[in-house]
């Protein structure tokens, strides 16, 4: 395998196993601890396979084409030598053999024809990309053309402004035209209209076939950028056609649209502008209109520039930031430009959401048939699929949408066709029933209606539909109508126009109706300004509350899931506005099944995939994957055994047994014992100590207790104490301060030896942040972070598992789920400490329950092999002092 440096032995094994899984079309679960160069192993292993696969394919093509050339000669000879008058022999199917031969020949000819076309297309593409690589003049020509166009636009704008100064009188009439676009077009329900393709020119490239490729997805944009940088450093960095996909929020370069802030609004404005572009053409053709509607179109959505961007993307590997910079420079939309690059790309890098959510996938033009999918950082894959397909709407959103839609219908009643009115009435009825189920009335202000029976109720989808009295409505048709008619977008435009207090409307009668909408929206806005939201200007806020129907569409489409696969949670709180309806997906496998069926191979990879049983049972076997197709690979760590010291501690310095259950963890003696352990550790461990608590509440409670008993002051003489903030935007700052403090202390060599960071399992610090070297010389886990078993959602999931899954080794599936959720969280947190080959750290698990075989076996193999169970604190402390001597010696 080509590699940028000499690979570790485990990397070679990883790549060989990966290559084998891709070749055999398997579903692989791959575990490689952080710090073992997993990304590079994935890149080099998968791209080596792809390169070999392409070579084999080309050889096969050449063979078939050569055969065809030789075959034509042979055919002529065969025809001339055929004897006349000989009776035709019949084949087994009772057909004359010349018919069979003809059919076979035709199939072969079709294959050859396809190959020839593909070859021509490939050559064209390679020539085009080669030209761009070597011909800088092309770039300059494109640049010059762009600056000329900009200049022309500017002059046109100036002359328009001069003209319009004298034409202020026609403004009102123009508004009427503008309003035309808010009216729903005639809807033909069961006819699939041809979607307008977003391209004007006819081009061979549009027919481009998808080459065999690898889809690589991860959770966050920063993880994806990191991966792209690894590709750039790898031996494949120069000649791999890679494209990075992202959301409009990350890729849009139109400042006017970016300013909208909320993703849903950015998406909608973008789609609106595209629609305008297509309608503009047809407007120009209609001569009857004296004045054309002036609609905004996106200046970056130019086919020619996006073609140029597409080729630039394929020539050289670029991450999201470089793609956006290129889009700004070339005045081309990176969001659509990158999509045009998908068919020819060899490696497509994209976030989870785009790959795992089918509507998003097809909208992006991603075709999985016979392709390879690699899902990285997949330890949370089951939760991710569940979240993507769950949906929640609040009472205030339901009331707000109802009010807006009613006003819309009243205003345009005379202009709407019967089909549109029928569907709008159905949606209004649905909204009314949803609010009634929450115990409210849709015509009153939701923040003023108190709910009589508070609490949480779970229903199956069918029960919810019956209780809401909407089981007679075809939700599939309503959902399809919302999708095709773009009603939420029209409604959004309507509210944007009349929802703001500043706009005047024409007649008095309508004025009263619409003033009602404005006042209602304002009361909603005041009611729904939640604390904790980033401050945004009032206009943005108005837009955010102005778009509730989009949320509700998501909820409606969730209700079209199969009855047994999901539940509806009715959450009744203080007022109707605060109450909510939530759809919870119980069976994520139904949505993953399609990915596994279509793909040639799927690789699920992560640093800590233990316990693996979840993936096998809840995801793969439920998705119908044959157990023989699943392959597992787990490798050790690259560090020498003496560089890590994992200890399970069963009791503290005063022999208090360590068991942090919900009943015992609040006892003062347990909190004191935890403090004593930390004090002792901070005396001997240099650098940074990271201590994980099961929850924010418990961390606060312990902190307050230590403050009261004076233990905090004792701790603070050795280590400066930092706490993990709850707000995501403050995490970076705390980490920077923590790192600075450790660096300062190591240089000063005074009494203060470093810092202590109090973190929370499942918080911002337990995932995706590295505590390498001095930042994490010791990681401590206080108790076992079991999930909240009283949560109705978790209880429902447990009941569902017990009904649908077989018992494993005598344990109920629900019990296994709870243990697995706990140990996944533990493994994620303790894996933060060792980040590279020369790193070293100790790991302390404070709870005697970790020593139970069922729990112990769920630790990652490389930690499990080196773990010591210590019944008493003394012997554990002696081991830690040895590590300290080792550190001092190496230093």
HELIX and SHEET records of a PDB file:
HELIX    1   1 UNK A    9  UNK A   23  1                                  15    
HELIX    2   2 UNK A   38  UNK A   81  1                                  44    
HELIX    3   3 UNK A   97  UNK A  134  1                                  38    
HELIX    4   4 UNK A  136  UNK A  165  1                                  30    
HELIX    5   5 UNK A  168  UNK A  170  5                                   3    
HELIX    6   6 UNK A  171  UNK A  180  1                                  10    
HELIX    7   7 UNK A  204  UNK A  207  5                                   4    
HELIX    8   8 UNK A  221  UNK A  233  1                                  13    
HELIX    9   9 UNK A  248  UNK A  251  1                                   4    
HELIX   10  10 UNK A  255  UNK A  258  1                                   4    
HELIX   11  11 UNK A  263  UNK A  285  1                                  23    
HELIX   12  12 UNK A  303  UNK A  315  1                                  13    
HELIX   13  13 UNK A  320  UNK A  330  1                                  11    
HELIX   14  14 UNK A  334  UNK A  340  1                                   7    
HELIX   15  15 UNK A  352  UNK A  356  1                                   5    
HELIX   16  16 UNK A  358  UNK A  363  1                                   6    
HELIX   17  17 UNK A  378  UNK A  380  5                                   3    
HELIX   18  18 UNK A  381  UNK A  388  1                                   8    
HELIX   19  19 UNK A  395  UNK A  412  1                                  18    
HELIX   20  20 UNK A  418  UNK A  437  1                                  20    
HELIX   21  21 UNK A  446  UNK A  448  5                                   3    
HELIX   22  22 UNK A  461  UNK A  467  1                                   7    
HELIX   23  23 UNK A  475  UNK A  485  1                                  11    
HELIX   24  24 UNK A  487  UNK A  498  1                                  12    
HELIX   25  25 UNK A  508  UNK A  528  1                                  21    
HELIX   26  26 UNK A  538  UNK A  545  1                                   8    
HELIX   27  27 UNK A  548  UNK A  558  1                                  11    
HELIX   28  28 UNK A  563  UNK A  565  5                                   3    
HELIX   29  29 UNK A  589  UNK A  598  1                                  10    
HELIX   30  30 UNK A  613  UNK A  614  1                                   2    
HELIX   31  31 UNK A  615  UNK A  621  3                                   7    
HELIX   32  32 UNK A  627  UNK A  629  5                                   3    
HELIX   33  33 UNK A  641  UNK A  643  5                                   3    
HELIX   34  34 UNK A  668  UNK A  684  1                                  17    
HELIX   35  35 UNK A  696  UNK A  709  1                                  14    
HELIX   36  36 UNK A  711  UNK A  718  1                                   8    
HELIX   37  37 UNK A  728  UNK A  748  1                                  21    
HELIX   38  38 UNK A  773  UNK A  776  5                                   4    
HELIX   39  39 UNK A  792  UNK A  804  1                                  13    
HELIX   40  40 UNK A  813  UNK A  830  1                                  18    
HELIX   41  41 UNK A  848  UNK A  851  5                                   4    
HELIX   42  42 UNK A  853  UNK A  856  1                                   4    
HELIX   43  43 UNK A  861  UNK A  864  1                                   4    
HELIX   44  44 UNK A  873  UNK A  890  1                                  18    
SHEET    1   A 7 UNK A 242  UNK A 244  0                                        
SHEET    2   A 7 UNK A 347  UNK A 351  1                                        
SHEET    3   A 7 UNK A 214  UNK A 218  1                                        
SHEET    4   A 7 UNK A 372  UNK A 375  1                                        
SHEET    5   A 7 UNK A 601  UNK A 606  1                                        
SHEET    6   A 7 UNK A  27  UNK A  32  1                                        
SHEET    7   A 7 UNK A 630  UNK A 635  1                                        
SHEET    1   B 4 UNK A 391  UNK A 394  0                                        
SHEET    2   B 4 UNK A 580  UNK A 585 -1                                        
SHEET    3   B 4 UNK A 566  UNK A 572 -1                                        
SHEET    4   B 4 UNK A 455  UNK A 460 -1                                        
SHEET    1   C 7 UNK A 719  UNK A 723  0                                        
SHEET    2   C 7 UNK A 754  UNK A 760  1                                        
SHEET    3   C 7 UNK A 687  UNK A 693  1                                        
SHEET    4   C 7 UNK A 778  UNK A 782  1                                        
SHEET    5   C 7 UNK A 841  UNK A 846  1                                        
SHEET    6   C 7 UNK A 644  UNK A 649  1                                        
SHEET    7   C 7 UNK A 868  UNK A 870  1                                        
END                                                                             
